[in-house]
Amino acid sequence: MTATPAPTDATTRLRVRWLGTVPYGEALALQQGLFSHGRDQHLLLLEHPHVFTYGPRTDLAANLRCDPAAVGAELVPVKRGGDVTYHGPGQLVGYPIVSVANSYGASDHVCAVQRVVVGALHDLGLTSAGCLPEYPGVWIDPDGPNPRKICAIGVRLSHGRTMHGFALNVTTDLTYMRDHIVPCGIADKPVTSIAEEFAAAGTGREITMREVADAIVRRAAEVWGDGVAERQDVAWRHRPDDLSAFSRGEGPGTSVRTAADHGIRAQTVRMRHRLDRAGVSDGLAIATRKPEWLRPKVVHGPEVLSLKHTVRDLGLVTVCEEAGCPNLSDCWSDGTATFMVLGERCTRACGFCLVDTRKPLAPSDDEPARVAEAVERTGLDHVVLTMVARDDLPDGGMGHVARCIEAIRHRRPSARIETLVSDARGDAAALEVLFAARPDVMNHNVETVARLQRAVRPSAGYARSLGVLARSKQAGLTTKSGLVVGMGETVAELDGCLADLAAIGVDIVTIGQYLRPTSHHLPVDRWVEPHEFERWRELGESWGIGHVEASPLTRSSYHARQAAEHVSPVSVSRR
C-alpha cells in the first residue's frame, strides 16, 4: 500500500506507520507519547530485536528458562496483561493506540485485536486460525486436537485509550519461545508461525513481512478506521551498507571521484541507491536558479559584527555560519544565536548536511565556560546550543550539552536556553542527563517523512526521533522539532508527519525549504511555494501544535525566541 492523503479531520481514520526494526524501549517511548497526548487512531507496525517482556503478574522463576543476555536478548518489564513474551526478527508486532468508548473493557479490546489478526490470517490462506475461549491470542486449529499459538496479545486500557498489542509469528525463530520461555505462561500448548504452517501444509509458499503487514492493515482499517487508513512506511529494504561509513566505524567515507577530499562524505553511488529505493527522482540541477522568495536579504549591523568578533575571540563555532544559514543577520540582531558545541566534525553523514564528517576530536573541557562567556558578553536573550552527532561518546555528548546549560545559567541566568540535539542513539539514560539540566526548549529534528529517512539521514530513524521527542514531553519540557521540505516528500506525507508530531505533544515545529549545499548532496526535488508553508502552519496549529514556524527560509532556530515565548511566556521547564 502507498501513502494516502492525510485528512484534516483524522479522528475517524487510522494512521498506520510501518517503522522497520525498532528497539523495544524506543517503541515503548513512542507508544507512551501517543497514549498520553494523542487523539487520533494509530497503529504502529514493526519488528523488534530479540527481547523478552513480562507483565506485573509474571512468574519469571517458572516461565523464563534462560539468561536473556546469554541468548542476545533484553529483558524488559511492561505494564500490560499477560505473562512472559518474546519479540524478535521475523515477528510482526502491532501496537494499536486507539480511543475506545468508556463502556469498552480490556476484554473487548482483546477481541477487536483478535478479529484483526484472525481476519488477516484468513486472507493469507490460514483459514483454520481462530481463538481459544480460555486463552487470549490467536491460534491455529483451535478446535482440533493440536491447537498452536501463532499470535500473542497483551494490552493496556486506561481512560478510554489503549496501548501494547499483538505479536504475530511470521518467519520467527521459534527456538526463543520453545526453549527459552514458557510463552505467555502456557506450558502445554505449542507455538507456530505462518512460515511453519505453510511448510507443514506443503504449499511451497514463502511469506514476506510486507504481505502480512498489508493484510493486517486492511483488517485494522475496518476495525479502527472506518475502513480508511493513512499509511506511511519507512524503507522496507535496509542493509548495513545503507548506513554512513563513519557510523559503521569505517571513517568518513570517500567520494566516487577522489579519496583525497576528506571534507566531503559524498558516497554518491550509495546515496543514489537509497534515493531510488525511496522513489525519489534526480530532482533539480544544482545550477537551477532559485525563486525570488528564496533570496535572503542580509544586513550586518553592529550587533551582528559584535557577536562575530566575540565568537572569533573565544574560539567558538556557530551553526549559523557553519551551515550557511540565510537568517544569520536577522537572528543575531534580534539577540538570538546558535552555538555548535562538541566540535565541528560529525559522526554521521546525512544526505542534506554540510558539516564535516572526519573523525571528531575529543570535546574541549573549557567549551562550556567559553560559550557562557560569549553569552554574557553579548547579552543574548535566547541561546540555542546545537551539536554534531557524537556516536563516539558513551552518552552521545548529552553530558557536555548539560554542562553548557549550567555554565550559561551561572553567567547569565535570564537567558532562555534551547538545545538542538542528536538522538543519542535512543539511549534513555543519556537523554535523561540532558533532561535533568532542564533546557527551556528541547529540540530534536525529525527532518523528513518516514519514507525518506534512509535516504536523508541513514544513521537515524523515524521511530527513534519520535521516541526522543516523546520522552522529552514526558519529562515536562517544552518540546520542538523541525522538518526540511523539497527533498521528494509528498504533501500527504508531510501532513502525516505533522500529525505524528502533534500526537506526541510537540509544542513547536519549524518547516523550511531544503537548499542543496553541493553536488555531492541530495538533490532538491522542487521549490515549495510560500502558500504551502502557510497551509502547513495552519494545519499543524489546528491539530494542537502550539506554534508552527513555516516559510521557505525557515531554519530550526529561526524566530526561536518568539516561538518559545508564544508557547511558554514564562518557562515552566526548569520547575
C-alpha positions in Angstrom: 0.0 0.0 0.0 1.2 3.5 -0.7 0.5 6.6 1.5 -2.9 8.0 1.1 -3.8 11.7 1.6 -3.9 12.7 5.3 -7.3 14.0 6.2 -7.6 17.3 8.1 -10.1 15.6 10.5 -8.5 12.3 11.1 -10.4 11.2 14.2 -12.4 8.6 12.3 -9.4 7.2 10.4 -6.4 5.1 11.3 -2.9 6.3 11.0 -0.6 3.4 10.2 3.2 3.5 10.4 5.5 0.7 9.3 8.6 1.6 11.3 11.0 -1.3 10.4 13.2 -2.7 13.2 12.9 -0.7 16.4 14.4 -1.5 19.8 11.7 -2.2 22.4 12.5 0.8 24.6 12.3 3.3 21.7 8.9 1.9 20.5 7.6 2.0 24.1 8.5 5.7 24.4 6.6 6.4 21.2 3.7 4.3 22.4 3.5 6.2 25.6 3.6 9.6 23.8 0.7 8.6 21.6 -1.1 7.1 24.5 -0.7 10.2 26.7 -1.2 13.0 24.2 -2.8 11.6 21.0 -6.4 11.7 20.0 -6.1 10.0 16.6 -6.3 6.3 16.0 -2.8 4.9 15.5 -1.4 1.5 14.5 2.4 1.1 14.8 3.8 -1.9 12.9 7.4 -3.0 13.4 9.9 -5.7 14.3 12.0 -5.8 17.5 15.5 -7.0 18.0 15.5 -10.0 20.4 13.7 -9.1 23.7 11.7 -10.8 26.4 8.9 -8.7 28.0 6.8 -9.6 31.0 3.8 -8.1 32.8 3.5 -7.4 36.6 1.9 -10.8 37.3 4.5 -12.9 35.6 6.2 -15.8 37.4 9.7 -15.3 36.0 11.2 -18.1 38.0 8.8 -20.6 36.4 8.4 -19.1 32.9 11.9 -17.7 32.0 14.2 -20.6 31.2 17.4 -18.8 30.1 19.7 -15.9 30.9 18.4 -13.3 28.3 21.9 -11.8 27.8 23.3 -15.2 27.0 20.9 -15.6 24.1 21.4 -12.0 22.9 18.1 -10.7 24.2 16.9 -7.9 26.5 14.5 -8.5 29.4 12.0 -5.6 29.9 9.1 -5.3 32.4 6.0 -3.7 31.0 2.6 -2.5 32.3 0.3 -4.9 30.4 -1.6 -8.1 30.8 -0.1 -11.4 30.0 3.0 -13.4 31.1 6.5 -13.5 29.6 6.5 -13.0 25.8 9.2 -12.9 23.2 9.7 -10.4 20.4 12.3 -10.7 17.6 13.2 -10.6 14.0 10.6 -12.2 11.7 7.7 -11.3 14.0 5.2 -8.6 13.1 4.5 -6.6 16.2 1.4 -4.3 16.1 0.6 -1.6 18.6 -2.9 -0.1 18.2 -3.0 3.1 20.2 -6.7 3.9 19.8 -9.5 5.6 21.7 -12.5 3.5 22.6 -15.9 4.1 24.2 -16.0 4.4 28.0 -18.1 1.3 28.2 -15.4 -0.7 26.4 -13.4 -3.1 28.6 -10.0 -4.7 28.1 -11.6 -7.9 27.0 -13.5 -6.1 24.3 -10.3 -4.6 23.0 -8.6 -8.0 23.0 -11.5 -9.3 21.0 -11.0 -6.5 18.5 -7.3 -7.3 18.1 -8.2 -10.9 17.6 -10.6 -10.0 14.9 -7.9 -8.1 13.0 -5.3 -10.9 13.2 -7.7 -13.7 12.5 -9.2 -11.9 9.5 -5.7 -11.2 8.1 -4.6 -14.8 8.5 -7.7 -16.0 6.7 -6.9 -13.6 3.9 -3.4 -15.1 3.7 -4.8 -18.6 3.4 -4.6 -19.8 7.0 -8.4 -20.4 7.3 -8.0 -22.6 10.5 -6.9 -19.5 12.5 -9.2 -18.7 15.4 -9.5 -18.2 19.2 -9.4 -20.4 22.3 -12.0 -19.1 24.8 -9.8 -19.8 27.8 -6.7 -18.1 26.4 -6.0 -14.8 24.7 -4.1 -14.6 21.5 -4.7 -16.2 18.1 -4.4 -20.0 17.4 -4.2 -22.3 14.5 -6.7 -25.2 14.6 -8.2 -24.1 18.0 -11.0 -26.7 17.8 -8.7 -29.5 16.7 -6.5 -32.0 18.7 -3.4 -29.8 18.5 -4.1 -26.0 18.8 -0.9 -24.0 18.1 -0.4 -20.4 19.2 0.6 -18.1 16.3 0.0 -14.7 17.8 0.4 -13.4 21.4 -1.8 -10.5 22.6 -1.3 -8.3 25.6 -3.0 -4.9 26.0 -3.4 -2.0 28.4 -6.6 0.1 28.5 -6.9 3.2 30.7 -9.3 6.2 30.5 -10.6 5.1 27.1 -7.1 4.8 25.5 -5.2 1.6 24.5 -1.6 0.6 24.1 0.5 -2.5 23.6 -0.9 -5.0 21.2 0.0 -8.2 19.4 3.0 -10.2 18.2 2.4 -12.4 15.1 4.9 -15.0 14.2 5.7 -14.7 10.5 9.2 -16.2 9.9 10.2 -16.1 13.6 13.0 -18.3 15.0 10.7 -20.2 17.4 13.7 -21.5 19.4 13.4 -18.4 21.5 9.9 -19.5 22.5 10.2 -23.2 22.6 13.5 -23.4 24.5 13.9 -20.2 26.4 10.5 -19.3 27.9 7.1 -20.7 28.6 5.2 -18.5 26.1 2.5 -16.4 27.8 2.8 -18.9 30.7 1.1 -21.7 28.7 3.3 -24.8 29.1 1.0 -27.4 27.5 0.4 -25.9 24.1 3.0 -25.3 21.2 3.7 -22.2 19.2 3.9 -21.9 15.5 4.5 -19.3 12.7 3.0 -18.6 9.3 6.1 -19.9 7.6 6.0 -23.1 9.6 2.3 -23.7 8.8 2.8 -23.1 5.1 5.8 -25.6 5.2 3.8 -28.2 7.1 1.0 -27.9 4.5 3.5 -28.5 1.7 2.3 -25.4 -0.2 5.8 -24.3 -1.1 4.7 -20.7 -0.5 7.1 -18.2 1.0 5.6 -15.4 3.0 7.1 -11.9 3.4 6.6 -9.5 6.2 5.2 -6.9 3.8 2.4 -9.3 2.7 1.4 -9.9 6.3 1.6 -6.2 7.1 -0.6 -5.3 4.2 -3.2 -7.9 5.3 -3.2 -6.6 8.8 -3.7 -3.0 7.7 -6.7 -3.9 5.6 -8.4 -5.6 8.5 -7.3 -2.9 11.1 -8.7 -0.1 8.9 -12.1 -1.9 9.1 -12.0 -2.2 12.9 -10.3 1.1 14.0 -10.5 3.4 11.0 -14.0 3.3 9.4 -12.4 1.4 6.6 -9.8 4.1 5.8 -6.1 4.0 6.7 -3.5 6.8 6.2 -0.3 4.8 5.9 3.4 5.7 5.7 6.3 3.2 5.6 10.0 3.6 6.3 12.2 1.8 3.8 11.4 -1.9 3.5 14.8 -2.9 2.2 17.7 -1.9 4.5 21.2 -3.3 4.7 24.1 -2.4 6.9 25.8 -0.6 3.9 22.9 1.9 3.9 24.5 3.4 7.0 27.1 6.2 6.8 30.6 4.9 6.7 31.7 6.6 9.9 28.7 5.2 11.8 29.9 1.7 10.8 33.3 2.6 12.2 35.0 2.9 8.8 35.8 6.6 8.8 34.2 9.5 6.8 33.7 7.7 3.5 35.1 8.6 0.2 33.9 10.4 -2.9 33.2 8.4 -6.0 35.6 10.7 -7.9 38.5 11.0 -5.4 39.6 9.8 -2.0 41.6 13.0 -1.3 38.8 15.3 -0.3 38.2 14.3 3.3 35.8 17.2 3.9 33.1 15.8 1.7 31.4 12.5 2.7 29.7 12.1 -0.6 29.1 8.4 -1.0 27.2 9.3 -4.2 26.5 5.8 -5.5 25.1 4.6 -2.2 23.0 7.7 -1.8 21.6 7.2 -5.3 20.6 3.7 -4.5 18.8 4.9 -1.3 17.0 7.6 -3.3 15.9 5.1 -5.9 14.5 2.8 -3.3 12.6 5.7 -1.8 11.2 6.6 -5.2 13.0 10.0 -5.5 13.9 11.3 -8.9 17.0 13.2 -9.9 15.4 16.5 -8.9 16.6 19.9 -9.9 20.0 20.6 -11.3 22.2 22.3 -8.7 22.6 25.3 -11.0 18.8 25.8 -11.2 18.0 29.4 -10.4 16.3 29.9 -7.0 12.9 31.7 -7.0 12.8 35.2 -5.6 11.3 34.1 -2.3 14.5 32.1 -1.6 16.8 35.1 -1.8 17.5 36.3 1.7 18.4 40.0 2.3 21.5 40.1 4.5 22.3 43.2 6.5 25.2 43.0 9.0 24.5 45.7 11.6 26.6 46.5 14.7 25.0 43.7 16.8 26.0 41.1 14.2 29.5 42.3 13.9 30.0 42.4 17.6 28.8 38.8 18.0 31.1 37.7 15.2 34.0 39.3 17.0 33.2 37.6 20.3 32.8 34.2 18.7 36.2 34.5 17.0 37.8 35.8 20.1 36.6 32.9 22.2 37.3 30.2 19.6 33.7 29.2 19.2 31.6 27.9 16.3 28.1 28.9 15.4 26.0 26.7 13.2 24.6 29.9 11.8 27.9 30.4 10.0 28.9 26.7 9.6 25.7 25.8 7.8 25.5 29.0 5.9 22.1 29.9 7.4 20.3 32.6 5.4 18.8 34.1 8.5 22.1 34.9 10.4 21.8 38.7 10.4 18.1 38.6 11.3 18.6 36.3 14.3 21.8 37.8 15.6 20.5 41.3 15.5 17.4 40.0 17.5 19.6 38.7 20.3 19.5 35.0 19.3 22.4 32.9 18.3 23.1 29.2 17.8 26.4 27.8 19.1 27.6 24.4 17.9 29.3 22.5 20.7 31.3 19.3 20.8 33.4 20.3 17.8 32.8 20.7 14.1 33.0 17.1 13.0 30.0 14.8 12.9 30.0 11.0 13.3 27.1 10.7 10.8 26.8 11.5 7.1 23.3 12.9 6.5 22.5 13.5 2.8 21.5 17.1 3.2 24.1 18.4 5.7 27.3 20.3 5.0 29.0 19.6 8.4 32.5 18.0 8.3 32.5 14.2 8.8 36.1 13.5 9.5 36.8 11.6 12.8 36.0 14.1 15.6 38.4 15.3 18.2 37.8 15.0 22.0 35.4 17.6 23.4 37.0 20.7 24.9 36.7 20.7 28.7 36.6 24.5 28.7 33.9 24.9 26.0 31.0 25.3 28.4 32.8 28.2 30.1 33.7 29.9 26.7 30.1 29.6 25.5 28.8 31.1 28.7 31.3 34.0 28.5 30.1 34.7 24.9 26.5 34.8 26.1 27.3 37.1 28.9 29.5 39.4 26.8 26.9 39.9 24.1 23.8 39.9 26.4 22.0 37.3 24.4 18.4 36.7 25.4 17.8 33.4 23.7 20.7 30.9 23.2 20.5 27.8 21.1 23.0 25.1 21.7 23.2 22.7 18.8 25.7 19.8 18.4 27.2 17.5 15.9 26.2 13.8 16.4 28.8 12.2 18.7 28.2 8.5 18.5 31.8 8.0 19.6 31.0 9.2 23.1 29.3 6.9 25.6 26.5 9.4 26.3 26.3 10.8 22.8 27.5 14.2 24.2 24.5 14.8 26.3 26.5 15.4 29.5 28.6 18.1 27.7 25.5 19.9 26.5 24.1 19.8 30.1 27.3 21.4 31.4 27.0 24.1 28.8 23.5 24.8 30.1 24.7 25.0 33.7 27.6 27.3 32.7 25.3 29.7 30.9 22.8 29.8 33.7 25.6 30.7 36.1 26.8 33.6 34.0 23.5 34.9 32.6 20.5 33.5 34.5 18.0 35.5 32.5 18.9 33.9 29.1 16.4 31.3 27.7 18.3 28.2 26.6 17.2 25.9 23.8 19.1 22.7 22.9 19.0 21.2 19.4 20.5 17.7 19.9 21.0 14.4 18.2 19.1 11.3 19.2 21.9 9.9 21.4 21.2 6.6 19.7 18.0 6.4 21.6 19.8 5.9 24.9 17.2 6.8 27.6 19.9 7.2 30.3 21.9 9.6 28.2 18.8 11.7 27.3 17.9 11.9 31.0 21.2 13.6 31.7 20.2 16.4 29.3 16.6 16.5 30.6 17.8 16.9 34.1 19.5 20.1 33.1 16.0 21.4 32.2 16.6 23.3 29.0 13.9 25.8 28.3 13.3 24.2 24.9 14.4 20.7 23.9 14.7 20.5 20.2 15.3 17.4 18.1 14.7 17.4 14.4 12.8 14.6 12.7 14.0 16.2 9.4 11.8 14.4 6.9 9.0 12.0 6.4 9.1 8.2 7.2 9.7 7.1 3.6 12.8 9.3 3.1 14.6 8.6 6.4 17.1 6.1 5.0 18.0 8.4 2.1 18.1 11.6 4.1 19.7 10.5 7.3 20.7 6.9 7.1 22.1 6.6 10.6 19.0 7.9 12.3 15.4 6.6 12.4 11.8 7.9 12.3 10.6 5.9 15.3 13.7 6.8 17.3 13.3 10.5 16.7 9.6 10.4 17.6 10.6 8.4 20.7 13.2 11.1 21.7 10.6 13.8 21.4 8.0 11.7 23.3 10.5 11.2 26.2 11.2 15.0 26.3 7.5 15.8 26.5 7.0 13.1 29.2 9.8 14.9 31.1 7.8 18.1 31.1 10.0 20.0 28.7 8.8 22.4 26.0 9.5 20.2 23.0 10.4 21.2 19.5 11.1 19.6 16.1 11.9 20.6 12.6 11.3 19.4 9.0 13.1 20.2 5.7 10.9 20.0 2.6 11.6 19.8 -1.1 13.6 16.5 -0.9 11.0 14.3 -2.5 8.2 14.0 0.1 4.6 14.4 -0.9 2.2 16.9 0.6 0.2 14.0 2.2 3.4 12.5 3.7 4.3 15.9 5.3 0.7 16.2 6.6 1.0 12.8 8.2 4.4 13.7 9.8 2.9 16.8 11.3 0.0 14.7 12.6 2.6 12.4 14.3 4.4 15.3 15.9 1.1 16.7 17.2 0.0 13.3 18.5 3.1 13.0 20.8 2.6 16.6 22.2 5.3 18.5 20.3 4.9 22.2 21.1 6.9 23.9 18.3 7.6 22.8 14.7 9.8 24.5 12.1 9.4 23.8 8.4 11.7 25.2 5.7 12.9 24.7 2.2 15.9 22.4 1.5 18.8 24.1 -0.2 21.4 21.7 -1.7 24.9 22.6 -0.3 27.0 20.8 -3.0 26.6 18.4 -5.9 27.5 15.6 -3.6 24.4 16.1 -1.5 20.8 15.1 -2.0 19.1 16.9 -5.0 16.3 19.4 -4.5 13.2 17.8 -5.7 11.2 21.0 -6.0 10.8 24.6 -4.8 7.9 24.6 -2.3 5.6 27.6 -2.8 5.1 30.0 0.1 1.4 29.3 0.3 2.1 25.6 1.0 4.1 26.6 4.1 1.2 28.8 5.3 -1.1 25.8 4.9 1.1 23.6 7.0 1.3 26.3 9.7 -2.5 26.4 9.9 -2.8 22.7 9.7 -0.3 22.0 12.5 -1.7 24.5 14.8 -5.2 23.3 14.2 -4.0 19.8 15.4 -2.7 21.3 18.6 0.9 22.2 17.9 1.4 25.4 19.9 3.5 27.2 17.2 4.5 26.3 13.7 7.2 28.4 12.1 6.9 27.7 8.4 8.4 29.6 5.4 10.9 28.9 2.6 13.8 30.4 4.6 12.8 29.0 8.0 15.6 27.0 9.8 15.5 25.3 13.2 16.4 28.3 15.2 14.6 31.0 13.1 12.4 33.1 15.4 13.3 30.7 18.2 12.9 33.3 20.9 9.4 34.3 19.6 8.3 30.7 19.2 9.4 29.8 22.7 7.6 32.9 24.2 4.5 32.0 22.3 4.1 28.5 23.7 5.5 29.3 27.1 5.7 33.0 28.0 7.0 32.1 31.4 9.2 29.0 31.1 8.0 26.0 33.1 10.8 23.7 32.0 13.1 24.4 35.0 10.4 23.6 37.7 
